Amino acid sequence: MTSYTAIIEKCPQTGLYVGYIPGFPGAHSQGENLDELNHNLKEVIEMLLEDGIPELDTEFIGTQNLLV
């Protein structure tokens, strides 16, 4: 079992939660709530992994707050 970090945002136009896995091509989905998004992302990742474990383009490190 592998752990992936998802970036999650909420679309102001649709109200949907949108998530993606940084550096994992095709690993993105949406949902009406966080539980649905989590379920949808897991399904997408499982489907993508059927072709084998991809070499990720990037590695998620973290976030930073900037004062401007």
PDB file of N, CA, C, O and CB in Angstrom:
ATOM      1  N   MET A   1       0.855  -1.173   0.000  1.00  0.00           N
ATOM      2  CA  MET A   1       0.000   0.000   0.000  1.00  0.00           C
ATOM      3  C   MET A   1       0.904   1.240   0.000  1.00  0.00           C
ATOM      4  O   MET A   1       1.884   1.297   0.743  1.00  0.00           O
ATOM      5  CB  MET A   1      -0.975  -0.004   1.236  1.00  0.00           C
ATOM      6  N   THR A   2       0.574   2.220  -0.828  1.00  0.00           N
ATOM      7  CA  THR A   2       1.350   3.445  -0.955  1.00  0.00           C
ATOM      8  C   THR A   2       0.495   4.638  -0.573  1.00  0.00           C
ATOM      9  O   THR A   2      -0.703   4.672  -0.858  1.00  0.00           O
ATOM     10  CB  THR A   2       1.894   3.605  -2.384  1.00  0.00           C
ATOM     11  N   SER A   3       1.112   5.613   0.070  1.00  0.00           N
ATOM     12  CA  SER A   3       0.424   6.836   0.459  1.00  0.00           C
ATOM     13  C   SER A   3       0.732   7.933  -0.558  1.00  0.00           C
ATOM     14  O   SER A   3       1.887   8.125  -0.937  1.00  0.00           O
ATOM     15  CB  SER A   3       0.838   7.275   1.888  1.00  0.00           C
ATOM     16  N   TYR A   4      -0.294   8.646  -0.994  1.00  0.00           N
ATOM     17  CA  TYR A   4      -0.144   9.766  -1.915  1.00  0.00           C
ATOM     18  C   TYR A   4      -0.719  11.012  -1.266  1.00  0.00           C
ATOM     19  O   TYR A   4      -1.695  10.928  -0.521  1.00  0.00           O
ATOM     20  CB  TYR A   4      -0.839   9.477  -3.274  1.00  0.00           C
ATOM     21  N   THR A   5      -0.131  12.162  -1.539  1.00  0.00           N
ATOM     22  CA  THR A   5      -0.624  13.433  -1.023  1.00  0.00           C
ATOM     23  C   THR A   5      -1.473  14.101  -2.094  1.00  0.00           C
ATOM     24  O   THR A   5      -1.027  14.281  -3.228  1.00  0.00           O
ATOM     25  CB  THR A   5       0.549  14.355  -0.588  1.00  0.00           C
ATOM     26  N   ALA A   6      -2.691  14.467  -1.733  1.00  0.00           N
ATOM     27  CA  ALA A   6      -3.599  15.128  -2.666  1.00  0.00           C
ATOM     28  C   ALA A   6      -3.695  16.612  -2.337  1.00  0.00           C
ATOM     29  O   ALA A   6      -3.755  17.001  -1.170  1.00  0.00           O
ATOM     30  CB  ALA A   6      -4.998  14.475  -2.625  1.00  0.00           C
ATOM     31  N   ILE A   7      -3.707  17.423  -3.369  1.00  0.00           N
ATOM     32  CA  ILE A   7      -3.990  18.851  -3.234  1.00  0.00           C
ATOM     33  C   ILE A   7      -5.489  19.013  -3.485  1.00  0.00           C
ATOM     34  O   ILE A   7      -6.011  18.533  -4.491  1.00  0.00           O
ATOM     35  CB  ILE A   7      -3.118  19.735  -4.243  1.00  0.00           C
ATOM     36  N   ILE A   8      -6.174  19.690  -2.567  1.00  0.00           N
ATOM     37  CA  ILE A   8      -7.631  19.825  -2.668  1.00  0.00           C
ATOM     38  C   ILE A   8      -8.002  21.301  -2.662  1.00  0.00           C
ATOM     39  O   ILE A   8      -7.532  22.075  -1.827  1.00  0.00           O
ATOM     40  CB  ILE A   8      -8.346  19.075  -1.504  1.00  0.00           C
ATOM     41  N   GLU A   9      -8.849  21.671  -3.601  1.00  0.00           N
ATOM     42  CA  GLU A   9      -9.363  23.028  -3.707  1.00  0.00           C
ATOM     43  C   GLU A   9     -10.880  22.956  -3.885  1.00  0.00           C
ATOM     44  O   GLU A   9     -11.421  21.912  -4.249  1.00  0.00           O
ATOM     45  CB  GLU A   9      -8.690  23.799  -4.892  1.00  0.00           C
ATOM     46  N   LYS A  10     -11.552  24.064  -3.628  1.00  0.00           N
ATOM     47  CA  LYS A  10     -12.999  24.114  -3.865  1.00  0.00           C
ATOM     48  C   LYS A  10     -13.261  25.127  -4.965  1.00  0.00           C
ATOM     49  O   LYS A  10     -12.847  26.282  -4.868  1.00  0.00           O
ATOM     50  CB  LYS A  10     -13.786  24.486  -2.560  1.00  0.00           C
ATOM     51  N   CYS A  11     -13.949  24.692  -6.007  1.00  0.00           N
ATOM     52  CA  CYS A  11     -14.247  25.549  -7.151  1.00  0.00           C
ATOM     53  C   CYS A  11     -15.381  26.512  -6.786  1.00  0.00           C
ATOM     54  O   CYS A  11     -16.472  26.062  -6.438  1.00  0.00           O
ATOM     55  CB  CYS A  11     -14.628  24.696  -8.396  1.00  0.00           C
ATOM     56  N   PRO A  12     -15.147  27.826  -6.858  1.00  0.00           N
ATOM     57  CA  PRO A  12     -16.199  28.773  -6.491  1.00  0.00           C
ATOM     58  C   PRO A  12     -17.369  28.793  -7.479  1.00  0.00           C
ATOM     59  O   PRO A  12     -18.481  29.159  -7.099  1.00  0.00           O
ATOM     60  CB  PRO A  12     -15.615  30.156  -6.380  1.00  0.00           C
ATOM     61  N   GLN A  13     -17.139  28.408  -8.738  1.00  0.00           N
ATOM     62  CA  GLN A  13     -18.220  28.414  -9.722  1.00  0.00           C
ATOM     63  C   GLN A  13     -19.170  27.229  -9.542  1.00  0.00           C
ATOM     64  O   GLN A  13     -20.387  27.386  -9.635  1.00  0.00           O
ATOM     65  CB  GLN A  13     -17.641  28.401 -11.130  1.00  0.00           C
ATOM     66  N   THR A  14     -18.610  26.040  -9.284  1.00  0.00           N
ATOM     67  CA  THR A  14     -19.435  24.831  -9.204  1.00  0.00           C
ATOM     68  C   THR A  14     -19.710  24.379  -7.775  1.00  0.00           C
ATOM     69  O   THR A  14     -20.659  23.633  -7.532  1.00  0.00           O
ATOM     70  CB  THR A  14     -18.768  23.714  -9.955  1.00  0.00           C
ATOM     71  N   GLY A  15     -18.888  24.825  -6.830  1.00  0.00           N
ATOM     72  CA  GLY A  15     -19.021  24.367  -5.450  1.00  0.00           C
ATOM     73  C   GLY A  15     -18.441  22.982  -5.232  1.00  0.00           C
ATOM     74  O   GLY A  15     -18.537  22.440  -4.131  1.00  0.00           O
ATOM     75  N   LEU A  16     -17.828  22.389  -6.281  1.00  0.00           N
ATOM     76  CA  LEU A  16     -17.253  21.050  -6.172  1.00  0.00           C
ATOM     77  C   LEU A  16     -15.846  21.103  -5.586  1.00  0.00           C
ATOM     78  O   LEU A  16     -15.113  22.072  -5.778  1.00  0.00           O
ATOM     79  CB  LEU A  16     -17.226  20.368  -7.541  1.00  0.00           C
ATOM     80  N   TYR A  17     -15.488  20.046  -4.870  1.00  0.00           N
ATOM     81  CA  TYR A  17     -14.127  19.873  -4.393  1.00  0.00           C
ATOM     82  C   TYR A  17     -13.335  19.208  -5.517  1.00  0.00           C
ATOM     83  O   TYR A  17     -13.787  18.229  -6.112  1.00  0.00           O
ATOM     84  CB  TYR A  17     -14.081  19.022  -3.067  1.00  0.00           C
ATOM     85  N   VAL A  18     -12.162  19.744  -5.799  1.00  0.00           N
ATOM     86  CA  VAL A  18     -11.312  19.245  -6.872  1.00  0.00           C
ATOM     87  C   VAL A  18      -9.991  18.833  -6.250  1.00  0.00           C
ATOM     88  O   VAL A  18      -9.404  19.583  -5.471  1.00  0.00           O
ATOM     89  CB  VAL A  18     -11.104  20.319  -7.997  1.00  0.00           C
ATOM     90  N   GLY A  19      -9.520  17.631  -6.597  1.00  0.00           N
ATOM     91  CA  GLY A  19      -8.267  17.148  -6.029  1.00  0.00           C
ATOM     92  C   GLY A  19      -7.373  16.539  -7.083  1.00  0.00           C
ATOM     93  O   GLY A  19      -7.845  15.995  -8.081  1.00  0.00           O
ATOM     94  N   TYR A  20      -6.070  16.636  -6.848  1.00  0.00           N
ATOM     95  CA  TYR A  20      -5.101  16.010  -7.739  1.00  0.00           C
ATOM     96  C   TYR A  20      -3.866  15.599  -6.954  1.00  0.00           C
ATOM     97  O   TYR A  20      -3.582  16.140  -5.885  1.00  0.00           O
ATOM     98  CB  TYR A  20      -4.718  16.961  -8.890  1.00  0.00           C
ATOM     99  N   ILE A  21      -3.141  14.640  -7.498  1.00  0.00           N
ATOM    100  CA  ILE A  21      -1.901  14.166  -6.899  1.00  0.00           C
ATOM    101  C   ILE A  21      -0.755  14.825  -7.662  1.00  0.00           C
ATOM    102  O   ILE A  21      -0.583  14.551  -8.849  1.00  0.00           O
ATOM    103  CB  ILE A  21      -1.797  12.590  -6.938  1.00  0.00           C
ATOM    104  N   PRO A  22       0.031  15.682  -7.019  1.00  0.00           N
ATOM    105  CA  PRO A  22       1.128  16.357  -7.720  1.00  0.00           C
ATOM    106  C   PRO A  22       2.095  15.359  -8.351  1.00  0.00           C
ATOM    107  O   PRO A  22       2.532  14.405  -7.706  1.00  0.00           O
ATOM    108  CB  PRO A  22       1.885  17.273  -6.759  1.00  0.00           C
ATOM    109  N   GLY A  23       2.422  15.594  -9.618  1.00  0.00           N
ATOM    110  CA  GLY A  23       3.403  14.776 -10.313  1.00  0.00           C
ATOM    111  C   GLY A  23       2.901  13.440 -10.811  1.00  0.00           C
ATOM    112  O   GLY A  23       3.671  12.688 -11.408  1.00  0.00           O
ATOM    113  N   PHE A  24       1.625  13.110 -10.586  1.00  0.00           N
ATOM    114  CA  PHE A  24       1.049  11.821 -10.995  1.00  0.00           C
ATOM    115  C   PHE A  24       0.097  12.113 -12.154  1.00  0.00           C
ATOM    116  O   PHE A  24      -1.061  12.465 -11.926  1.00  0.00           O
ATOM    117  CB  PHE A  24       0.297  11.094  -9.788  1.00  0.00           C
ATOM    118  N   PRO A  25       0.570  11.971 -13.392  1.00  0.00           N
ATOM    119  CA  PRO A  25      -0.269  12.295 -14.559  1.00  0.00           C
ATOM    120  C   PRO A  25      -1.606  11.557 -14.545  1.00  0.00           C
ATOM    121  O   PRO A  25      -1.652  10.337 -14.387  1.00  0.00           O
ATOM    122  CB  PRO A  25       0.477  11.961 -15.842  1.00  0.00           C
ATOM    123  N   GLY A  26      -2.689  12.309 -14.713  1.00  0.00           N
ATOM    124  CA  GLY A  26      -4.026  11.727 -14.778  1.00  0.00           C
ATOM    125  C   GLY A  26      -4.703  11.519 -13.443  1.00  0.00           C
ATOM    126  O   GLY A  26      -5.885  11.176 -13.402  1.00  0.00           O
ATOM    127  N   ALA A  27      -3.985  11.718 -12.345  1.00  0.00           N
ATOM    128  CA  ALA A  27      -4.556  11.471 -11.010  1.00  0.00           C
ATOM    129  C   ALA A  27      -5.253  12.730 -10.505  1.00  0.00           C
ATOM    130  O   ALA A  27      -4.694  13.493  -9.717  1.00  0.00           O
ATOM    131  CB  ALA A  27      -3.453  11.025 -10.006  1.00  0.00           C
ATOM    132  N   HIS A  28      -6.481  12.931 -10.972  1.00  0.00           N
ATOM    133  CA  HIS A  28      -7.280  14.069 -10.542  1.00  0.00           C
ATOM    134  C   HIS A  28      -8.746  13.679 -10.605  1.00  0.00           C
ATOM    135  O   HIS A  28      -9.141  12.824 -11.396  1.00  0.00           O
ATOM    136  CB  HIS A  28      -6.996  15.322 -11.419  1.00  0.00           C
ATOM    137  N   SER A  29      -9.556  14.323  -9.753  1.00  0.00           N
ATOM    138  CA  SER A  29     -10.982  14.031  -9.735  1.00  0.00           C
ATOM    139  C   SER A  29     -11.706  15.162  -9.018  1.00  0.00           C
ATOM    140  O   SER A  29     -11.096  16.155  -8.623  1.00  0.00           O
ATOM    141  CB  SER A  29     -11.268  12.666  -9.050  1.00  0.00           C
ATOM    142  N   GLN A  30     -13.012  14.999  -8.856  1.00  0.00           N
ATOM    143  CA  GLN A  30     -13.817  15.979  -8.145  1.00  0.00           C
ATOM    144  C   GLN A  30     -14.942  15.274  -7.398  1.00  0.00           C
ATOM    145  O   GLN A  30     -15.221  14.100  -7.642  1.00  0.00           O
ATOM    146  CB  GLN A  30     -14.385  17.034  -9.119  1.00  0.00           C
ATOM    147  N   GLY A  31     -15.588  16.000  -6.482  1.00  0.00           N
ATOM    148  CA  GLY A  31     -16.700  15.444  -5.734  1.00  0.00           C
ATOM    149  C   GLY A  31     -17.508  16.543  -5.074  1.00  0.00           C
ATOM    150  O   GLY A  31     -17.021  17.658  -4.885  1.00  0.00           O
ATOM    151  N   GLU A  32     -18.743  16.225  -4.725  1.00  0.00           N
ATOM    152  CA  GLU A  32     -19.619  17.202  -4.076  1.00  0.00           C
ATOM    153  C   GLU A  32     -19.230  17.439  -2.623  1.00  0.00           C
ATOM    154  O   GLU A  32     -19.554  18.486  -2.062  1.00  0.00           O
ATOM    155  CB  GLU A  32     -21.064  16.739  -4.149  1.00  0.00           C
ATOM    156  N   ASN A  33     -18.536  16.477  -2.004  1.00  0.00           N
ATOM    157  CA  ASN A  33     -18.042  16.635  -0.642  1.00  0.00           C
ATOM    158  C   ASN A  33     -16.689  15.929  -0.540  1.00  0.00           C
ATOM    159  O   ASN A  33     -16.268  15.254  -1.479  1.00  0.00           O
ATOM    160  CB  ASN A  33     -19.063  16.061   0.405  1.00  0.00           C
ATOM    161  N   LEU A  34     -16.015  16.083   0.589  1.00  0.00           N
ATOM    162  CA  LEU A  34     -14.671  15.528   0.723  1.00  0.00           C
ATOM    163  C   LEU A  34     -14.660  14.002   0.701  1.00  0.00           C
ATOM    164  O   LEU A  34     -13.723  13.401   0.177  1.00  0.00           O
ATOM    165  CB  LEU A  34     -14.039  16.020   2.005  1.00  0.00           C
ATOM    166  N   ASP A  35     -15.683  13.372   1.260  1.00  0.00           N
ATOM    167  CA  ASP A  35     -15.753  11.904   1.223  1.00  0.00           C
ATOM    168  C   ASP A  35     -15.876  11.397  -0.213  1.00  0.00           C
ATOM    169  O   ASP A  35     -15.213  10.434  -0.597  1.00  0.00           O
ATOM    170  CB  ASP A  35     -16.943  11.399   2.064  1.00  0.00           C
ATOM    171  N   GLU A  36     -16.726  12.049  -0.998  1.00  0.00           N
ATOM    172  CA  GLU A  36     -16.897  11.646  -2.394  1.00  0.00           C
ATOM    173  C   GLU A  36     -15.611  11.886  -3.181  1.00  0.00           C
ATOM    174  O   GLU A  36     -15.222  11.050  -3.997  1.00  0.00           O
ATOM    175  CB  GLU A  36     -18.071  12.412  -3.040  1.00  0.00           C
ATOM    176  N   LEU A  37     -14.951  13.015  -2.947  1.00  0.00           N
ATOM    177  CA  LEU A  37     -13.685  13.294  -3.626  1.00  0.00           C
ATOM    178  C   LEU A  37     -12.653  12.240  -3.273  1.00  0.00           C
ATOM    179  O   LEU A  37     -11.958  11.737  -4.156  1.00  0.00           O
ATOM    180  CB  LEU A  37     -13.164  14.692  -3.258  1.00  0.00           C
ATOM    181  N   ASN A  38     -12.538  11.895  -1.992  1.00  0.00           N
ATOM    182  CA  ASN A  38     -11.586  10.876  -1.556  1.00  0.00           C
ATOM    183  C   ASN A  38     -11.848   9.556  -2.262  1.00  0.00           C
ATOM    184  O   ASN A  38     -10.919   8.919  -2.759  1.00  0.00           O
ATOM    185  CB  ASN A  38     -11.658  10.687  -0.037  1.00  0.00           C
ATOM    186  N   HIS A  39     -13.107   9.143  -2.307  1.00  0.00           N
ATOM    187  CA  HIS A  39     -13.490   7.898  -2.983  1.00  0.00           C
ATOM    188  C   HIS A  39     -13.125   7.953  -4.466  1.00  0.00           C
ATOM    189  O   HIS A  39     -12.562   7.003  -5.009  1.00  0.00           O
ATOM    190  CB  HIS A  39     -15.002   7.637  -2.818  1.00  0.00           C
ATOM    191  N   ASN A  40     -13.449   9.068  -5.113  1.00  0.00           N
ATOM    192  CA  ASN A  40     -13.182   9.210  -6.546  1.00  0.00           C
ATOM    193  C   ASN A  40     -11.683   9.206  -6.844  1.00  0.00           C
ATOM    194  O   ASN A  40     -11.245   8.589  -7.816  1.00  0.00           O
ATOM    195  CB  ASN A  40     -13.812  10.499  -7.074  1.00  0.00           C
ATOM    196  N   LEU A  41     -10.894   9.894  -6.009  1.00  0.00           N
ATOM    197  CA  LEU A  41      -9.445   9.905  -6.212  1.00  0.00           C
ATOM    198  C   LEU A  41      -8.858   8.503  -6.064  1.00  0.00           C
ATOM    199  O   LEU A  41      -7.998   8.102  -6.848  1.00  0.00           O
ATOM    200  CB  LEU A  41      -8.773  10.865  -5.220  1.00  0.00           C
ATOM    201  N   LYS A  42      -9.323   7.756  -5.057  1.00  0.00           N
ATOM    202  CA  LYS A  42      -8.838   6.385  -4.864  1.00  0.00           C
ATOM    203  C   LYS A  42      -9.152   5.523  -6.087  1.00  0.00           C
ATOM    204  O   LYS A  42      -8.312   4.739  -6.528  1.00  0.00           O
ATOM    205  CB  LYS A  42      -9.468   5.761  -3.598  1.00  0.00           C
ATOM    206  N   GLU A  43     -10.354   5.668  -6.632  1.00  0.00           N
ATOM    207  CA  GLU A  43     -10.723   4.896  -7.825  1.00  0.00           C
ATOM    208  C   GLU A  43      -9.818   5.231  -9.005  1.00  0.00           C
ATOM    209  O   GLU A  43      -9.371   4.336  -9.722  1.00  0.00           O
ATOM    210  CB  GLU A  43     -12.187   5.160  -8.200  1.00  0.00           C
ATOM    211  N   VAL A  44      -9.550   6.518  -9.206  1.00  0.00           N
ATOM    212  CA  VAL A  44      -8.700   6.949 -10.320  1.00  0.00           C
ATOM    213  C   VAL A  44      -7.293   6.393 -10.147  1.00  0.00           C
ATOM    214  O   VAL A  44      -6.711   5.873 -11.099  1.00  0.00           O
ATOM    215  CB  VAL A  44      -8.660   8.493 -10.417  1.00  0.00           C
ATOM    216  N   ILE A  45      -6.742   6.497  -8.942  1.00  0.00           N
ATOM    217  CA  ILE A  45      -5.387   5.999  -8.699  1.00  0.00           C
ATOM    218  C   ILE A  45      -5.322   4.493  -8.918  1.00  0.00           C
ATOM    219  O   ILE A  45      -4.390   4.003  -9.556  1.00  0.00           O
ATOM    220  CB  ILE A  45      -4.930   6.347  -7.273  1.00  0.00           C
ATOM    221  N   GLU A  46      -6.299   3.755  -8.399  1.00  0.00           N
ATOM    222  CA  GLU A  46      -6.315   2.300  -8.601  1.00  0.00           C
ATOM    223  C   GLU A  46      -6.356   1.948 -10.083  1.00  0.00           C
ATOM    224  O   GLU A  46      -5.678   1.020 -10.524  1.00  0.00           O
ATOM    225  CB  GLU A  46      -7.516   1.672  -7.883  1.00  0.00           C
ATOM    226  N   MET A  47      -7.155   2.693 -10.854  1.00  0.00           N
ATOM    227  CA  MET A  47      -7.243   2.443 -12.287  1.00  0.00           C
ATOM    228  C   MET A  47      -5.896   2.738 -12.968  1.00  0.00           C
ATOM    229  O   MET A  47      -5.435   1.953 -13.796  1.00  0.00           O
ATOM    230  CB  MET A  47      -8.366   3.302 -12.915  1.00  0.00           C
ATOM    231  N   LEU A  48      -5.274   3.861 -12.618  1.00  0.00           N
ATOM    232  CA  LEU A  48      -3.988   4.213 -13.210  1.00  0.00           C
ATOM    233  C   LEU A  48      -2.893   3.215 -12.840  1.00  0.00           C
ATOM    234  O   LEU A  48      -1.999   2.954 -13.645  1.00  0.00           O
ATOM    235  CB  LEU A  48      -3.580   5.606 -12.774  1.00  0.00           C
ATOM    236  N   LEU A  49      -2.955   2.655 -11.630  1.00  0.00           N
ATOM    237  CA  LEU A  49      -1.937   1.705 -11.185  1.00  0.00           C
ATOM    238  C   LEU A  49      -2.058   0.344 -11.874  1.00  0.00           C
ATOM    239  O   LEU A  49      -1.134  -0.467 -11.812  1.00  0.00           O
ATOM    240  CB  LEU A  49      -2.027   1.523  -9.686  1.00  0.00           C
ATOM    241  N   GLU A  50      -3.193   0.093 -12.528  1.00  0.00           N
ATOM    242  CA  GLU A  50      -3.346  -1.164 -13.278  1.00  0.00           C
ATOM    243  C   GLU A  50      -2.292  -1.277 -14.379  1.00  0.00           C
ATOM    244  O   GLU A  50      -1.929  -2.382 -14.782  1.00  0.00           O
ATOM    245  CB  GLU A  50      -4.760  -1.259 -13.891  1.00  0.00           C
ATOM    246  N   ASP A  51      -1.800  -0.129 -14.868  1.00  0.00           N
ATOM    247  CA  ASP A  51      -0.754  -0.110 -15.899  1.00  0.00           C
ATOM    248  C   ASP A  51       0.639  -0.180 -15.292  1.00  0.00           C
ATOM    249  O   ASP A  51       1.631  -0.119 -16.018  1.00  0.00           O
ATOM    250  CB  ASP A  51      -0.878   1.145 -16.754  1.00  0.00           C
ATOM    251  N   GLY A  52       0.731  -0.308 -13.974  1.00  0.00           N
ATOM    252  CA  GLY A  52       2.014  -0.357 -13.284  1.00  0.00           C
ATOM    253  C   GLY A  52       2.243   0.917 -12.489  1.00  0.00           C
ATOM    254  O   GLY A  52       1.576   1.928 -12.705  1.00  0.00           O
ATOM    255  N   ILE A  53       3.188   0.857 -11.573  1.00  0.00           N
ATOM    256  CA  ILE A  53       3.486   2.009 -10.732  1.00  0.00           C
ATOM    257  C   ILE A  53       4.263   3.027 -11.559  1.00  0.00           C
ATOM    258  O   ILE A  53       5.337   2.722 -12.077  1.00  0.00           O
ATOM    259  CB  ILE A  53       4.289   1.589  -9.462  1.00  0.00           C
ATOM    260  N   PRO A  54       3.711   4.253 -11.683  1.00  0.00           N
ATOM    261  CA  PRO A  54       4.383   5.258 -12.512  1.00  0.00           C
ATOM    262  C   PRO A  54       5.578   5.871 -11.792  1.00  0.00           C
ATOM    263  O   PRO A  54       5.640   5.876 -10.562  1.00  0.00           O
ATOM    264  CB  PRO A  54       3.402   6.356 -12.913  1.00  0.00           C
ATOM    265  N   GLU A  55       6.512   6.380 -12.561  1.00  0.00           N
ATOM    266  CA  GLU A  55       7.580   7.175 -11.989  1.00  0.00           C
ATOM    267  C   GLU A  55       7.028   8.589 -11.871  1.00  0.00           C
ATOM    268  O   GLU A  55       6.725   9.225 -12.881  1.00  0.00           O
ATOM    269  CB  GLU A  55       8.902   7.121 -12.863  1.00  0.00           C
ATOM    270  N   LEU A  56       6.897   9.080 -10.648  1.00  0.00           N
ATOM    271  CA  LEU A  56       6.293  10.388 -10.432  1.00  0.00           C
ATOM    272  C   LEU A  56       7.209  11.494 -10.948  1.00  0.00           C
ATOM    273  O   LEU A  56       8.430  11.426 -10.800  1.00  0.00           O
ATOM    274  CB  LEU A  56       5.987  10.599  -8.942  1.00  0.00           C
ATOM    275  N   ASP A  57       6.594  12.524 -11.564  1.00  0.00           N
ATOM    276  CA  ASP A  57       7.334  13.647 -12.127  1.00  0.00           C
ATOM    277  C   ASP A  57       7.942  14.530 -11.043  1.00  0.00           C
ATOM    278  O   ASP A  57       9.028  15.082 -11.218  1.00  0.00           O
ATOM    279  CB  ASP A  57       6.427  14.475 -13.016  1.00  0.00           C
ATOM    280  N   THR A  58       7.232  14.660  -9.916  1.00  0.00           N
ATOM    281  CA  THR A  58       7.684  15.523  -8.819  1.00  0.00           C
ATOM    282  C   THR A  58       7.384  14.846  -7.492  1.00  0.00           C
ATOM    283  O   THR A  58       6.717  13.812  -7.449  1.00  0.00           O
ATOM    284  CB  THR A  58       7.003  16.921  -8.886  1.00  0.00           C
ATOM    285  N   GLU A  59       7.880  15.434  -6.410  1.00  0.00           N
ATOM    286  CA  GLU A  59       7.614  14.943  -5.067  1.00  0.00           C
ATOM    287  C   GLU A  59       7.036  16.087  -4.261  1.00  0.00           C
ATOM    288  O   GLU A  59       7.635  17.160  -4.197  1.00  0.00           O
ATOM    289  CB  GLU A  59       8.903  14.372  -4.397  1.00  0.00           C
ATOM    290  N   PHE A  60       5.869  15.878  -3.637  1.00  0.00           N
ATOM    291  CA  PHE A  60       5.251  16.917  -2.822  1.00  0.00           C
ATOM    292  C   PHE A  60       6.089  17.104  -1.562  1.00  0.00           C
ATOM    293  O   PHE A  60       6.398  16.142  -0.859  1.00  0.00           O
ATOM    294  CB  PHE A  60       3.773  16.554  -2.465  1.00  0.00           C
ATOM    295  N   ILE A  61       6.453  18.361  -1.285  1.00  0.00           N
ATOM    296  CA  ILE A  61       7.263  18.677  -0.117  1.00  0.00           C
ATOM    297  C   ILE A  61       6.435  19.335   0.973  1.00  0.00           C
ATOM    298  O   ILE A  61       6.568  18.981   2.144  1.00  0.00           O
ATOM    299  CB  ILE A  61       8.417  19.580  -0.506  1.00  0.00           C
ATOM    300  N   GLY A  62       5.598  20.268   0.616  1.00  0.00           N
ATOM    301  CA  GLY A  62       4.788  20.948   1.619  1.00  0.00           C
ATOM    302  C   GLY A  62       4.253  22.255   1.090  1.00  0.00           C
ATOM    303  O   GLY A  62       4.288  22.513  -0.113  1.00  0.00           O
ATOM    304  N   THR A  63       3.760  23.076   1.991  1.00  0.00           N
ATOM    305  CA  THR A  63       3.235  24.385   1.624  1.00  0.00           C
ATOM    306  C   THR A  63       3.955  25.462   2.441  1.00  0.00           C
ATOM    307  O   THR A  63       4.561  25.177   3.475  1.00  0.00           O
ATOM    308  CB  THR A  63       1.693  24.451   1.852  1.00  0.00           C
ATOM    309  N   GLN A  64       3.877  26.689   1.960  1.00  0.00           N
ATOM    310  CA  GLN A  64       4.452  27.828   2.681  1.00  0.00           C
ATOM    311  C   GLN A  64       3.478  28.986   2.631  1.00  0.00           C
ATOM    312  O   GLN A  64       2.775  29.171   1.638  1.00  0.00           O
ATOM    313  CB  GLN A  64       5.825  28.242   2.084  1.00  0.00           C
ATOM    314  N   ASN A  65       3.436  29.759   3.691  1.00  0.00           N
ATOM    315  CA  ASN A  65       2.667  30.994   3.709  1.00  0.00           C
ATOM    316  C   ASN A  65       3.621  32.145   3.422  1.00  0.00           C
ATOM    317  O   ASN A  65       4.702  32.217   4.008  1.00  0.00           O
ATOM    318  CB  ASN A  65       1.933  31.192   5.076  1.00  0.00           C
ATOM    319  N   LEU A  66       3.233  33.037   2.533  1.00  0.00           N
ATOM    320  CA  LEU A  66       4.064  34.182   2.174  1.00  0.00           C
ATOM    321  C   LEU A  66       3.374  35.461   2.606  1.00  0.00           C
ATOM    322  O   LEU A  66       2.176  35.633   2.380  1.00  0.00           O
ATOM    323  CB  LEU A  66       4.354  34.205   0.656  1.00  0.00           C
ATOM    324  N   LEU A  67       4.120  36.352   3.223  1.00  0.00           N
ATOM    325  CA  LEU A  67       3.604  37.655   3.609  1.00  0.00           C
ATOM    326  C   LEU A  67       4.094  38.662   2.589  1.00  0.00           C
ATOM    327  O   LEU A  67       5.300  38.866   2.447  1.00  0.00           O
ATOM    328  CB  LEU A  67       4.047  38.047   5.055  1.00  0.00           C
ATOM    329  N   VAL A  68       3.172  39.294   1.876  1.00  0.00           N
ATOM    330  CA  VAL A  68       3.532  40.251   0.823  1.00  0.00           C
ATOM    331  C   VAL A  68       2.959  41.615   1.145  1.00  0.00           C
ATOM    332  O   VAL A  68       3.149  42.561   0.381  1.00  0.00           O
ATOM    333  CB  VAL A  68       3.029  39.772  -0.556  1.00  0.00           C
TER     334      VAL A  68
END
